[in-house]
Amino acid sequence: MNNLDYLNQISASTTPQPQQKSTGGLFSKKFIFIMVGLVVLAILIMILGSILGKSNHKDKDAVERVSTRITNLMTITQDYGRITKSSNLRSLNASLYSTLNNTSVNLSPVMTTVYEINEETANADIAAEEEENLNSLKSNLDYAKLNGLLDRTYSREITLQVSLLLSLEAEASERTKDTNIQNILNESYSNLSTLYTKFSEYSEASGNVRSSN
């Protein structure tokens, strides 16, 4: 071996060799890819759970609002409808109370079983909203009673309230998946539709213009 070859050999042995990149470890591309995928999957599961939860919540709320509205209207029929002067109006009011009461009696236990609704689990917002509506209706009827206009005002207001209840029952029946609740609401809807027509005819005959508020 000559001097030139010897020097070349020494140079080659002392030149730093490029290190190979590690393909493993905590921050490898594969590991990062897997972690990102898991995070995305977790987010999707949370979003889906939230959507399903809101859907079930709306289902429960719709039925609960119907039940609360029925209970409040029963109070109105008892406190105001029974003291109207017209015998025809009192007769219609008695039929309305009977329909509302039957629906409430049939709906309450099933609703409690399906949605576990009781005094502790009741939706406070729904209760407050319905209480506000009830108080507003009572205020209108109290004013009418003081001014000798109860019959006329009662027929107009009840026509509107039955119309609103029909809409609530239709919505609740569409949302719920329980066939027993659907059957109860559909029967009530059929009976209330007939009563709505009769109240509407009485209201129009007495010179009322149906309220749109």
ZAZAGU-322465 format. One record per residue (C-alpha): residue number from 1; residue in three letters; chain; z, x, y. Coordinates in pm, 1 decimal. Layout:
// residues N
{num = NUM; residu = ALA; chaine = A; c3 = Z; c1 = X; c2 = Y}
...
END
This chain:
// residues 213
{num = 1; residu = MET; chaine = A; c3 = 0.0; c1 = 0.0; c2 = 0.0}
{num = 2; residu = ASN; chaine = A; c3 = -103.8; c1 = 149.6; c2 = 334.3}
{num = 3; residu = ASN; chaine = A; c3 = 89.4; c1 = 124.4; c2 = 657.4}
{num = 4; residu = LEU; chaine = A; c3 = -119.8; c1 = -166.4; c2 = 792.0}
{num = 5; residu = ASP; chaine = A; c3 = -62.2; c1 = -378.6; c2 = 483.9}
{num = 6; residu = TYR; chaine = A; c3 = 308.8; c1 = -297.9; c2 = 494.6}
{num = 7; residu = LEU; chaine = A; c3 = 338.2; c1 = -405.4; c2 = 859.1}
{num = 8; residu = ASN; chaine = A; c3 = 147.4; c1 = -731.9; c2 = 790.5}
{num = 9; residu = GLN; chaine = A; c3 = 382.1; c1 = -811.3; c2 = 501.8}
{num = 10; residu = ILE; chaine = A; c3 = 691.1; c1 = -758.8; c2 = 721.2}
{num = 11; residu = SER; chaine = A; c3 = 543.1; c1 = -975.0; c2 = 999.1}
{num = 12; residu = ALA; chaine = A; c3 = 469.7; c1 = -1259.9; c2 = 760.8}
{num = 13; residu = SER; chaine = A; c3 = 820.5; c1 = -1254.9; c2 = 613.7}
{num = 14; residu = THR; chaine = A; c3 = 990.1; c1 = -1270.6; c2 = 955.8}
{num = 15; residu = THR; chaine = A; c3 = 768.4; c1 = -1546.1; c2 = 1110.8}
{num = 16; residu = PRO; chaine = A; c3 = 960.7; c1 = -1881.5; c2 = 1123.2}
{num = 17; residu = GLN; chaine = A; c3 = 807.2; c1 = -2138.9; c2 = 889.5}
{num = 18; residu = PRO; chaine = A; c3 = 770.1; c1 = -2498.9; c2 = 1013.3}
{num = 19; residu = GLN; chaine = A; c3 = 1036.3; c1 = -2722.4; c2 = 863.3}
{num = 20; residu = GLN; chaine = A; c3 = 933.1; c1 = -3036.4; c2 = 680.1}
{num = 21; residu = LYS; chaine = A; c3 = 1046.6; c1 = -3359.7; c2 = 837.7}
{num = 22; residu = SER; chaine = A; c3 = 1316.8; c1 = -3540.1; c2 = 646.9}
{num = 23; residu = THR; chaine = A; c3 = 1207.3; c1 = -3874.9; c2 = 506.2}
{num = 24; residu = GLY; chaine = A; c3 = 1559.4; c1 = -3992.7; c2 = 432.0}
{num = 25; residu = GLY; chaine = A; c3 = 1882.0; c1 = -4030.1; c2 = 620.9}
{num = 26; residu = LEU; chaine = A; c3 = 2041.6; c1 = -4293.6; c2 = 835.9}
{num = 27; residu = PHE; chaine = A; c3 = 1769.1; c1 = -4307.0; c2 = 1103.0}
{num = 28; residu = SER; chaine = A; c3 = 1459.2; c1 = -4286.2; c2 = 887.5}
{num = 29; residu = LYS; chaine = A; c3 = 1166.7; c1 = -4512.5; c2 = 973.7}
{num = 30; residu = LYS; chaine = A; c3 = 1210.8; c1 = -4708.1; c2 = 654.0}
{num = 31; residu = PHE; chaine = A; c3 = 1579.8; c1 = -4768.5; c2 = 723.8}
{num = 32; residu = ILE; chaine = A; c3 = 1510.1; c1 = -4877.8; c2 = 1083.4}
{num = 33; residu = PHE; chaine = A; c3 = 1234.2; c1 = -5111.5; c2 = 964.4}
{num = 34; residu = ILE; chaine = A; c3 = 1468.6; c1 = -5273.5; c2 = 712.9}
{num = 35; residu = MET; chaine = A; c3 = 1745.0; c1 = -5315.3; c2 = 970.1}
{num = 36; residu = VAL; chaine = A; c3 = 1509.1; c1 = -5474.7; c2 = 1223.2}
{num = 37; residu = GLY; chaine = A; c3 = 1387.7; c1 = -5713.7; c2 = 955.2}
{num = 38; residu = LEU; chaine = A; c3 = 1743.4; c1 = -5814.5; c2 = 866.5}
{num = 39; residu = VAL; chaine = A; c3 = 1829.6; c1 = -5877.4; c2 = 1231.4}
{num = 40; residu = VAL; chaine = A; c3 = 1519.2; c1 = -6094.2; c2 = 1279.6}
{num = 41; residu = LEU; chaine = A; c3 = 1599.6; c1 = -6287.9; c2 = 962.2}
{num = 42; residu = ALA; chaine = A; c3 = 1958.3; c1 = -6346.4; c2 = 1078.0}
{num = 43; residu = ILE; chaine = A; c3 = 1834.4; c1 = -6475.8; c2 = 1415.0}
{num = 44; residu = LEU; chaine = A; c3 = 1589.5; c1 = -6713.2; c2 = 1245.5}
{num = 45; residu = ILE; chaine = A; c3 = 1864.5; c1 = -6847.2; c2 = 1019.3}
{num = 46; residu = MET; chaine = A; c3 = 2089.7; c1 = -6905.4; c2 = 1320.8}
{num = 47; residu = ILE; chaine = A; c3 = 1812.7; c1 = -7087.0; c2 = 1509.0}
{num = 48; residu = LEU; chaine = A; c3 = 1732.2; c1 = -7305.5; c2 = 1208.5}
{num = 49; residu = GLY; chaine = A; c3 = 2099.4; c1 = -7384.8; c2 = 1157.4}
{num = 50; residu = SER; chaine = A; c3 = 2134.5; c1 = -7479.3; c2 = 1522.4}
{num = 51; residu = ILE; chaine = A; c3 = 1831.4; c1 = -7710.0; c2 = 1506.6}
{num = 52; residu = LEU; chaine = A; c3 = 1957.2; c1 = -7881.9; c2 = 1191.7}
{num = 53; residu = GLY; chaine = A; c3 = 2305.2; c1 = -7911.9; c2 = 1337.8}
{num = 54; residu = LYS; chaine = A; c3 = 2175.3; c1 = -8076.8; c2 = 1655.0}
{num = 55; residu = SER; chaine = A; c3 = 1960.4; c1 = -8312.7; c2 = 1447.8}
{num = 56; residu = ASN; chaine = A; c3 = 2260.5; c1 = -8425.2; c2 = 1242.6}
{num = 57; residu = HIS; chaine = A; c3 = 2467.7; c1 = -8450.5; c2 = 1559.2}
{num = 58; residu = LYS; chaine = A; c3 = 2212.9; c1 = -8685.2; c2 = 1718.7}
{num = 59; residu = ASP; chaine = A; c3 = 2210.5; c1 = -8889.3; c2 = 1400.5}
{num = 60; residu = LYS; chaine = A; c3 = 2586.5; c1 = -8936.8; c2 = 1416.0}
{num = 61; residu = ASP; chaine = A; c3 = 2592.7; c1 = -8993.7; c2 = 1792.5}
{num = 62; residu = ALA; chaine = A; c3 = 2330.2; c1 = -9269.3; c2 = 1777.3}
{num = 63; residu = VAL; chaine = A; c3 = 2527.5; c1 = -9467.7; c2 = 1520.1}
{num = 64; residu = GLU; chaine = A; c3 = 2856.9; c1 = -9404.9; c2 = 1697.7}
{num = 65; residu = ARG; chaine = A; c3 = 2715.9; c1 = -9529.5; c2 = 2029.5}
{num = 66; residu = VAL; chaine = A; c3 = 2595.8; c1 = -9850.3; c2 = 1865.4}
{num = 67; residu = SER; chaine = A; c3 = 2939.8; c1 = -9910.8; c2 = 1716.7}
{num = 68; residu = THR; chaine = A; c3 = 3113.6; c1 = -9847.4; c2 = 2049.6}
{num = 69; residu = ARG; chaine = A; c3 = 2869.7; c1 = -10068.1; c2 = 2240.7}
{num = 70; residu = ILE; chaine = A; c3 = 2921.8; c1 = -10351.9; c2 = 1991.4}
{num = 71; residu = THR; chaine = A; c3 = 3300.2; c1 = -10327.6; c2 = 2024.4}
{num = 72; residu = ASN; chaine = A; c3 = 3276.8; c1 = -10339.5; c2 = 2404.4}
{num = 73; residu = LEU; chaine = A; c3 = 3039.7; c1 = -10636.0; c2 = 2404.3}
{num = 74; residu = MET; chaine = A; c3 = 3275.9; c1 = -10823.3; c2 = 2174.5}
{num = 75; residu = THR; chaine = A; c3 = 3541.9; c1 = -10778.4; c2 = 2441.6}
{num = 76; residu = ILE; chaine = A; c3 = 3306.3; c1 = -10921.9; c2 = 2703.7}
{num = 77; residu = THR; chaine = A; c3 = 3223.3; c1 = -11227.0; c2 = 2491.8}
{num = 78; residu = GLN; chaine = A; c3 = 3593.9; c1 = -11293.6; c2 = 2442.0}
{num = 79; residu = ASP; chaine = A; c3 = 3706.2; c1 = -11234.6; c2 = 2800.4}
{num = 80; residu = TYR; chaine = A; c3 = 3417.8; c1 = -11398.3; c2 = 2986.9}
{num = 81; residu = GLY; chaine = A; c3 = 3180.4; c1 = -11588.5; c2 = 2758.9}
{num = 82; residu = ARG; chaine = A; c3 = 3446.7; c1 = -11823.4; c2 = 2631.1}
{num = 83; residu = ILE; chaine = A; c3 = 3538.7; c1 = -11938.3; c2 = 2982.4}
{num = 84; residu = THR; chaine = A; c3 = 3186.6; c1 = -12025.1; c2 = 3098.4}
{num = 85; residu = LYS; chaine = A; c3 = 3140.4; c1 = -12390.2; c2 = 3196.2}
{num = 86; residu = SER; chaine = A; c3 = 2816.3; c1 = -12461.0; c2 = 3010.8}
{num = 87; residu = SER; chaine = A; c3 = 2868.5; c1 = -12579.4; c2 = 2653.7}
{num = 88; residu = ASN; chaine = A; c3 = 2525.8; c1 = -12441.6; c2 = 2560.9}
{num = 89; residu = LEU; chaine = A; c3 = 2617.4; c1 = -12102.1; c2 = 2698.5}
{num = 90; residu = ARG; chaine = A; c3 = 2950.5; c1 = -12104.8; c2 = 2514.4}
{num = 91; residu = SER; chaine = A; c3 = 2769.3; c1 = -12192.4; c2 = 2193.2}
{num = 92; residu = LEU; chaine = A; c3 = 2529.2; c1 = -11901.2; c2 = 2239.3}
{num = 93; residu = ASN; chaine = A; c3 = 2823.7; c1 = -11677.8; c2 = 2319.4}
{num = 94; residu = ALA; chaine = A; c3 = 3001.6; c1 = -11781.2; c2 = 1997.7}
{num = 95; residu = SER; chaine = A; c3 = 2691.1; c1 = -11695.5; c2 = 1796.4}
{num = 96; residu = LEU; chaine = A; c3 = 2668.3; c1 = -11359.7; c2 = 1969.2}
{num = 97; residu = TYR; chaine = A; c3 = 3032.3; c1 = -11280.7; c2 = 1896.9}
{num = 98; residu = SER; chaine = A; c3 = 2986.6; c1 = -11373.6; c2 = 1531.6}
{num = 99; residu = THR; chaine = A; c3 = 2683.1; c1 = -11147.2; c2 = 1498.6}
{num = 100; residu = LEU; chaine = A; c3 = 2855.4; c1 = -10857.0; c2 = 1671.3}
{num = 101; residu = ASN; chaine = A; c3 = 3172.1; c1 = -10900.2; c2 = 1467.0}
{num = 102; residu = ASN; chaine = A; c3 = 2985.5; c1 = -10913.0; c2 = 1135.5}
{num = 103; residu = THR; chaine = A; c3 = 2794.1; c1 = -10597.9; c2 = 1224.4}
{num = 104; residu = SER; chaine = A; c3 = 3111.5; c1 = -10419.3; c2 = 1327.7}
{num = 105; residu = VAL; chaine = A; c3 = 3296.8; c1 = -10520.5; c2 = 1009.6}
{num = 106; residu = ASN; chaine = A; c3 = 3009.5; c1 = -10402.3; c2 = 790.6}
{num = 107; residu = LEU; chaine = A; c3 = 2923.6; c1 = -10089.4; c2 = 986.7}
{num = 108; residu = SER; chaine = A; c3 = 3266.0; c1 = -9936.5; c2 = 1052.3}
{num = 109; residu = PRO; chaine = A; c3 = 3367.7; c1 = -9841.5; c2 = 695.3}
{num = 110; residu = VAL; chaine = A; c3 = 3022.5; c1 = -9710.4; c2 = 605.3}
{num = 111; residu = MET; chaine = A; c3 = 3003.4; c1 = -9511.8; c2 = 927.7}
{num = 112; residu = THR; chaine = A; c3 = 3345.1; c1 = -9360.9; c2 = 855.8}
{num = 113; residu = THR; chaine = A; c3 = 3237.7; c1 = -9261.6; c2 = 504.0}
{num = 114; residu = VAL; chaine = A; c3 = 2900.7; c1 = -9116.7; c2 = 601.7}
{num = 115; residu = TYR; chaine = A; c3 = 2990.3; c1 = -8948.2; c2 = 931.9}
{num = 116; residu = GLU; chaine = A; c3 = 3370.6; c1 = -8919.4; c2 = 899.1}
{num = 117; residu = ILE; chaine = A; c3 = 3415.4; c1 = -9080.3; c2 = 1239.6}
{num = 118; residu = ASN; chaine = A; c3 = 3770.0; c1 = -9176.3; c2 = 1332.0}
{num = 119; residu = GLU; chaine = A; c3 = 3993.7; c1 = -9162.1; c2 = 1638.0}
{num = 120; residu = GLU; chaine = A; c3 = 4030.8; c1 = -8785.3; c2 = 1604.3}
{num = 121; residu = THR; chaine = A; c3 = 3662.2; c1 = -8704.5; c2 = 1548.6}
{num = 122; residu = ALA; chaine = A; c3 = 3510.4; c1 = -8959.7; c2 = 1788.1}
{num = 123; residu = ASN; chaine = A; c3 = 3275.6; c1 = -8824.9; c2 = 2053.3}
{num = 124; residu = ALA; chaine = A; c3 = 3473.6; c1 = -8822.3; c2 = 2377.5}
{num = 125; residu = ASP; chaine = A; c3 = 3159.3; c1 = -8814.6; c2 = 2593.3}
{num = 126; residu = ILE; chaine = A; c3 = 3018.1; c1 = -9125.9; c2 = 2428.8}
{num = 127; residu = ALA; chaine = A; c3 = 3349.9; c1 = -9305.5; c2 = 2462.7}
{num = 128; residu = ALA; chaine = A; c3 = 3368.7; c1 = -9217.0; c2 = 2832.7}
{num = 129; residu = GLU; chaine = A; c3 = 3010.5; c1 = -9323.8; c2 = 2903.5}
{num = 130; residu = GLU; chaine = A; c3 = 3053.0; c1 = -9654.6; c2 = 2723.3}
{num = 131; residu = GLU; chaine = A; c3 = 3384.5; c1 = -9717.1; c2 = 2896.4}
{num = 132; residu = GLU; chaine = A; c3 = 3213.9; c1 = -9664.9; c2 = 3231.9}
{num = 133; residu = ASN; chaine = A; c3 = 2940.6; c1 = -9912.3; c2 = 3138.8}
{num = 134; residu = LEU; chaine = A; c3 = 3201.0; c1 = -10163.5; c2 = 3024.7}
{num = 135; residu = ASN; chaine = A; c3 = 3400.0; c1 = -10134.9; c2 = 3346.6}
{num = 136; residu = SER; chaine = A; c3 = 3086.0; c1 = -10178.8; c2 = 3554.7}
{num = 137; residu = LEU; chaine = A; c3 = 2994.6; c1 = -10492.7; c2 = 3361.7}
{num = 138; residu = LYS; chaine = A; c3 = 3347.8; c1 = -10628.6; c2 = 3395.8}
{num = 139; residu = SER; chaine = A; c3 = 3338.5; c1 = -10566.9; c2 = 3770.0}
{num = 140; residu = ASN; chaine = A; c3 = 3015.7; c1 = -10767.2; c2 = 3806.4}
{num = 141; residu = LEU; chaine = A; c3 = 3152.0; c1 = -11054.5; c2 = 3600.7}
{num = 142; residu = ASP; chaine = A; c3 = 3486.0; c1 = -11057.0; c2 = 3782.3}
{num = 143; residu = TYR; chaine = A; c3 = 3305.4; c1 = -11082.1; c2 = 4113.6}
{num = 144; residu = ALA; chaine = A; c3 = 3089.9; c1 = -11364.4; c2 = 3978.8}
{num = 145; residu = LYS; chaine = A; c3 = 3395.4; c1 = -11551.2; c2 = 3846.6}
{num = 146; residu = LEU; chaine = A; c3 = 3569.7; c1 = -11531.2; c2 = 4182.5}
{num = 147; residu = ASN; chaine = A; c3 = 3260.9; c1 = -11671.9; c2 = 4353.6}
{num = 148; residu = GLY; chaine = A; c3 = 3191.7; c1 = -11951.4; c2 = 4106.5}
{num = 149; residu = LEU; chaine = A; c3 = 2881.5; c1 = -11782.8; c2 = 3967.0}
{num = 150; residu = LEU; chaine = A; c3 = 3006.4; c1 = -11680.5; c2 = 3624.1}
{num = 151; residu = ASP; chaine = A; c3 = 2766.2; c1 = -11887.4; c2 = 3410.9}
{num = 152; residu = ARG; chaine = A; c3 = 2458.4; c1 = -11770.5; c2 = 3592.5}
{num = 153; residu = THR; chaine = A; c3 = 2566.8; c1 = -11407.1; c2 = 3610.2}
{num = 154; residu = TYR; chaine = A; c3 = 2696.0; c1 = -11399.6; c2 = 3252.2}
{num = 155; residu = SER; chaine = A; c3 = 2370.3; c1 = -11527.1; c2 = 3103.1}
{num = 156; residu = ARG; chaine = A; c3 = 2172.2; c1 = -11271.2; c2 = 3302.5}
{num = 157; residu = GLU; chaine = A; c3 = 2399.3; c1 = -10979.6; c2 = 3219.1}
{num = 158; residu = ILE; chaine = A; c3 = 2426.5; c1 = -11063.8; c2 = 2849.7}
{num = 159; residu = THR; chaine = A; c3 = 2049.2; c1 = -11096.5; c2 = 2823.0}
{num = 160; residu = LEU; chaine = A; c3 = 2022.6; c1 = -10742.5; c2 = 2954.3}
{num = 161; residu = GLN; chaine = A; c3 = 2306.7; c1 = -10609.4; c2 = 2737.8}
{num = 162; residu = VAL; chaine = A; c3 = 2159.9; c1 = -10756.2; c2 = 2418.3}
{num = 163; residu = SER; chaine = A; c3 = 1824.9; c1 = -10600.2; c2 = 2507.9}
{num = 164; residu = LEU; chaine = A; c3 = 1988.9; c1 = -10259.4; c2 = 2550.5}
{num = 165; residu = LEU; chaine = A; c3 = 2180.6; c1 = -10295.9; c2 = 2223.7}
{num = 166; residu = LEU; chaine = A; c3 = 1857.4; c1 = -10377.8; c2 = 2040.8}
{num = 167; residu = SER; chaine = A; c3 = 1709.7; c1 = -10050.2; c2 = 2166.5}
{num = 168; residu = LEU; chaine = A; c3 = 2017.6; c1 = -9856.7; c2 = 2054.7}
{num = 169; residu = GLU; chaine = A; c3 = 2012.1; c1 = -10015.1; c2 = 1710.4}
{num = 170; residu = ALA; chaine = A; c3 = 1643.8; c1 = -9937.7; c2 = 1665.9}
{num = 171; residu = GLU; chaine = A; c3 = 1703.8; c1 = -9573.5; c2 = 1758.8}
{num = 172; residu = ALA; chaine = A; c3 = 2005.7; c1 = -9538.8; c2 = 1530.1}
{num = 173; residu = SER; chaine = A; c3 = 1823.8; c1 = -9700.5; c2 = 1238.2}
{num = 174; residu = GLU; chaine = A; c3 = 1536.1; c1 = -9457.2; c2 = 1282.4}
{num = 175; residu = ARG; chaine = A; c3 = 1761.1; c1 = -9150.8; c2 = 1303.7}
{num = 176; residu = THR; chaine = A; c3 = 2002.8; c1 = -9217.3; c2 = 1020.3}
{num = 177; residu = LYS; chaine = A; c3 = 1906.4; c1 = -9133.1; c2 = 662.8}
{num = 178; residu = ASP; chaine = A; c3 = 2171.0; c1 = -9359.3; c2 = 510.4}
{num = 179; residu = THR; chaine = A; c3 = 2011.5; c1 = -9673.7; c2 = 365.7}
{num = 180; residu = ASN; chaine = A; c3 = 2332.8; c1 = -9878.6; c2 = 392.5}
{num = 181; residu = ILE; chaine = A; c3 = 2356.4; c1 = -9814.3; c2 = 764.8}
{num = 182; residu = GLN; chaine = A; c3 = 1986.9; c1 = -9887.3; c2 = 806.2}
{num = 183; residu = ASN; chaine = A; c3 = 2023.2; c1 = -10221.7; c2 = 627.2}
{num = 184; residu = ILE; chaine = A; c3 = 2323.3; c1 = -10320.4; c2 = 841.9}
{num = 185; residu = LEU; chaine = A; c3 = 2146.2; c1 = -10226.8; c2 = 1164.6}
{num = 186; residu = ASN; chaine = A; c3 = 1822.0; c1 = -10397.1; c2 = 1064.0}
{num = 187; residu = GLU; chaine = A; c3 = 2003.7; c1 = -10721.7; c2 = 983.0}
{num = 188; residu = SER; chaine = A; c3 = 2187.7; c1 = -10705.4; c2 = 1314.5}
{num = 189; residu = TYR; chaine = A; c3 = 1861.6; c1 = -10632.3; c2 = 1496.6}
{num = 190; residu = SER; chaine = A; c3 = 1699.8; c1 = -10940.4; c2 = 1345.5}
{num = 191; residu = ASN; chaine = A; c3 = 1988.6; c1 = -11168.4; c2 = 1443.6}
{num = 192; residu = LEU; chaine = A; c3 = 2020.3; c1 = -11019.8; c2 = 1791.5}
{num = 193; residu = SER; chaine = A; c3 = 1647.3; c1 = -11059.0; c2 = 1853.5}
{num = 194; residu = THR; chaine = A; c3 = 1680.3; c1 = -11433.4; c2 = 1800.9}
{num = 195; residu = LEU; chaine = A; c3 = 1983.1; c1 = -11449.5; c2 = 2029.7}
{num = 196; residu = TYR; chaine = A; c3 = 1806.0; c1 = -11240.7; c2 = 2292.6}
{num = 197; residu = THR; chaine = A; c3 = 1526.7; c1 = -11497.1; c2 = 2305.9}
{num = 198; residu = LYS; chaine = A; c3 = 1774.9; c1 = -11783.5; c2 = 2343.8}
{num = 199; residu = PHE; chaine = A; c3 = 1980.0; c1 = -11609.9; c2 = 2612.9}
{num = 200; residu = SER; chaine = A; c3 = 1661.5; c1 = -11514.6; c2 = 2795.5}
{num = 201; residu = GLU; chaine = A; c3 = 1536.5; c1 = -11873.2; c2 = 2789.2}
{num = 202; residu = TYR; chaine = A; c3 = 1871.5; c1 = -12002.8; c2 = 2912.6}
{num = 203; residu = SER; chaine = A; c3 = 1881.0; c1 = -11742.9; c2 = 3188.3}
{num = 204; residu = GLU; chaine = A; c3 = 1531.1; c1 = -11827.0; c2 = 3307.7}
{num = 205; residu = ALA; chaine = A; c3 = 1602.8; c1 = -12200.4; c2 = 3292.3}
{num = 206; residu = SER; chaine = A; c3 = 1907.1; c1 = -12150.6; c2 = 3513.6}
{num = 207; residu = GLY; chaine = A; c3 = 1698.4; c1 = -11971.7; c2 = 3774.8}
{num = 208; residu = ASN; chaine = A; c3 = 1792.4; c1 = -11614.2; c2 = 3695.9}
{num = 209; residu = VAL; chaine = A; c3 = 1563.4; c1 = -11316.9; c2 = 3736.4}
{num = 210; residu = ARG; chaine = A; c3 = 1638.3; c1 = -11063.5; c2 = 3463.8}
{num = 211; residu = SER; chaine = A; c3 = 1808.9; c1 = -10749.2; c2 = 3592.3}
{num = 212; residu = SER; chaine = A; c3 = 1628.5; c1 = -10419.1; c2 = 3544.2}
{num = 213; residu = ASN; chaine = A; c3 = 1927.4; c1 = -10198.3; c2 = 3625.2}
END
